[in-house]
Amino acid sequence: MNYRTFIALEPPKTVFLNLKEKLNTFKSTQGVNWVKEQNLHLTLLFLGDVDSTRINELSGILEQATEIAAPFNLSLQGLELFPYKEPRLVWATLLEQDDSLFQWHKSLLKEIRKAGFEPDIKPLKLHITLGRIKTKLPVSKEREILESKVDKDFFSYDTITLYRSILKPEGPVYQILDQYNLS
């Protein structure tokens, strides 16, 4: 059996609450499938379909990688519509205090590939998806989203999760396969 898997960085409580507030503010906006608050995360690597018998191997790689990593300091920068022309996503962009997350990500990617896994090759973009745009938004609503204020303080992101994504008609359900704390 295959599991649709990905590795994510969990937002700390203050950031989670800030993004939850944004979801509550905009959830009445028509034409957008808003993310369920419990699904807020920063995707580090999307692995796609992984044989369920290899999940323990993947967990072992993550355990080793997280043992040498310190928490990552990130700051919300604001809400963005992506891509610029004909946007399909509403997301919160993040800024890293240094390049430690990118360096760690590069090392993790190398180890995962060495083990024979084939993750998505898209470069790491520091964002947390809030919604998927299904129909063009009015310009006034786009402006309201883009001008929405966020807490720009740096916070420590210290939890990595290995998820299984189960696609359902009402939206994905994320099942935690393993979780790691950075110290």
C-alpha positions as CSV (number, residue, x, y, z in Angstrom):
1,M,0.0,0.0,0.0
2,N,1.2,3.5,-0.8
3,Y,1.0,6.5,1.4
4,R,0.9,10.0,0.0
5,T,3.5,11.6,2.2
6,F,5.2,14.9,3.0
7,I,7.5,16.5,5.6
8,A,6.4,19.7,7.2
9,L,7.5,22.3,9.7
10,E,4.8,23.2,12.2
11,P,4.0,26.8,13.1
12,P,4.5,27.8,16.7
13,K,1.4,28.6,18.7
14,T,1.6,32.4,18.3
15,V,1.9,32.1,14.5
16,F,-0.8,29.4,14.4
17,L,-3.2,31.7,16.2
18,N,-2.4,34.7,14.0
19,L,-3.1,32.6,10.9
20,K,-6.2,31.1,12.4
21,E,-7.5,34.6,12.9
22,K,-6.8,35.3,9.2
23,L,-8.7,32.2,8.2
24,N,-11.7,33.3,10.3
25,T,-11.5,36.8,8.8
26,F,-11.6,35.6,5.2
27,K,-13.6,32.3,5.5
28,S,-16.7,33.9,4.1
29,T,-14.9,34.9,0.9
30,Q,-16.6,33.0,-1.9
31,G,-14.5,31.2,-4.6
32,V,-11.7,30.1,-2.2
33,N,-11.3,26.6,-0.5
34,W,-9.8,27.7,2.8
35,V,-7.4,25.3,4.6
36,K,-8.7,23.8,7.8
37,E,-6.8,25.3,10.7
38,Q,-5.5,22.0,11.8
39,N,-3.8,21.6,8.4
40,L,-1.7,24.8,8.6
41,H,2.0,23.9,8.0
42,L,5.1,24.8,6.0
43,T,5.8,22.0,3.5
44,L,9.5,21.1,3.5
45,L,9.4,18.1,1.1
46,F,6.6,16.5,-0.8
47,L,7.4,12.8,-1.3
48,G,4.3,11.7,-3.1
49,D,3.4,8.0,-3.0
50,V,5.7,6.1,-0.6
51,D,5.4,2.3,0.0
52,S,4.0,2.0,3.5
53,T,6.7,-0.6,4.3
54,R,9.3,2.1,3.9
55,I,7.8,4.6,6.3
56,N,10.1,3.4,9.2
57,E,13.1,3.9,7.0
58,L,12.0,7.4,6.2
59,S,11.3,8.1,9.9
60,G,14.9,6.9,10.6
61,I,16.3,9.4,8.2
62,L,14.2,12.2,9.7
63,E,15.2,11.2,13.2
64,Q,18.9,11.5,12.4
65,A,18.4,14.8,10.5
66,T,16.5,16.4,13.3
67,E,19.0,15.3,16.0
68,I,21.5,17.7,14.5
69,A,19.1,20.6,13.8
70,A,18.3,23.5,16.1
71,P,14.9,25.3,15.9
72,F,14.5,27.6,12.9
73,N,13.7,31.3,13.5
74,L,11.1,32.6,11.0
75,S,8.9,35.6,10.7
76,L,5.6,36.1,8.9
77,Q,5.9,38.7,6.2
78,G,2.4,39.1,5.1
79,L,-0.3,37.4,2.9
80,E,0.3,36.9,-0.8
81,L,-1.7,35.8,-3.8
82,F,0.3,33.3,-5.9
83,P,1.1,33.4,-8.7
84,Y,0.9,37.1,-9.4
85,K,-1.0,36.7,-12.6
86,E,-4.2,34.7,-12.2
87,P,-3.5,33.7,-8.6
88,R,-4.5,30.2,-7.5
89,L,-3.3,30.4,-3.9
90,V,-3.6,32.6,-0.8
91,W,-0.6,32.1,1.4
92,A,1.4,33.6,4.2
93,T,5.0,34.3,3.3
94,L,7.8,33.8,5.8
95,L,11.3,35.1,6.2
96,E,14.2,33.1,7.7
97,Q,16.5,34.9,10.1
98,D,19.5,33.1,8.6
99,D,20.0,30.3,6.1
100,S,19.9,27.4,8.5
101,L,16.6,26.0,7.3
102,F,17.7,26.1,3.7
103,Q,21.0,24.4,4.6
104,W,19.2,21.7,6.7
105,H,16.7,21.2,3.9
106,K,19.5,20.7,1.3
107,S,21.1,18.1,3.6
108,L,17.8,16.3,4.3
109,L,17.0,16.2,0.5
110,K,20.4,14.6,-0.1
111,E,19.8,11.9,2.5
112,I,16.3,11.1,1.3
113,R,17.5,10.8,-2.3
114,K,20.4,8.7,-1.3
115,A,17.9,6.2,0.3
116,G,16.1,6.0,-3.0
117,F,13.1,8.2,-2.3
118,E,12.0,10.6,-5.0
119,P,10.8,13.9,-3.5
120,D,9.2,16.7,-5.5
121,I,12.0,18.8,-7.1
122,K,10.3,22.2,-6.5
123,P,12.6,24.6,-4.6
124,L,11.7,25.3,-1.0
125,K,9.4,28.4,-0.7
126,L,8.8,29.6,2.8
127,H,5.0,29.9,2.9
128,I,2.0,28.5,4.6
129,T,-1.0,27.9,2.4
130,L,-4.2,29.4,3.6
131,G,-6.5,28.8,0.7
132,R,-6.9,27.6,-2.9
133,I,-8.6,30.1,-5.2
134,K,-11.3,28.5,-7.4
135,T,-12.8,31.6,-9.0
136,K,-11.4,35.0,-9.7
137,L,-11.6,37.3,-6.6
138,P,-12.9,40.8,-6.8
139,V,-10.0,43.3,-6.8
140,S,-11.3,44.8,-3.5
141,K,-11.0,41.4,-1.8
142,E,-7.5,40.8,-3.3
143,R,-6.5,44.2,-1.9
144,E,-8.0,43.4,1.5
145,I,-6.1,40.1,1.7
146,L,-2.8,41.7,0.6
147,E,-3.1,44.6,3.1
148,S,-4.0,42.3,6.0
149,K,-1.5,42.8,8.9
150,V,0.4,39.9,10.5
151,D,2.7,39.7,13.5
152,K,6.2,40.1,12.0
153,D,8.1,39.0,15.0
154,F,10.5,36.1,14.7
155,F,9.4,32.9,16.3
156,S,11.1,29.6,16.9
157,Y,9.8,26.7,14.7
158,D,10.8,23.5,16.5
159,T,8.6,20.7,15.3
160,I,9.0,18.6,12.1
161,T,6.2,16.2,11.1
162,L,6.0,13.3,8.7
163,Y,2.5,13.3,7.3
164,R,0.3,11.0,5.3
165,S,-2.2,13.0,3.2
166,I,-5.5,11.2,2.6
167,L,-7.4,13.0,-0.2
168,K,-11.2,13.2,0.3
169,P,-13.9,15.2,-1.6
170,E,-14.3,17.6,1.3
171,G,-10.5,18.2,1.5
172,P,-7.3,16.5,2.6
173,V,-7.0,14.8,5.9
174,Y,-3.4,14.8,7.3
175,Q,-2.4,11.9,9.5
176,I,0.7,12.3,11.6
177,L,3.1,9.3,11.0
178,D,5.9,10.7,13.1
179,Q,7.0,13.9,14.8
180,Y,10.3,15.3,15.8
181,N,11.2,18.1,18.2
182,L,14.3,20.2,17.5
183,S,16.3,21.3,20.5
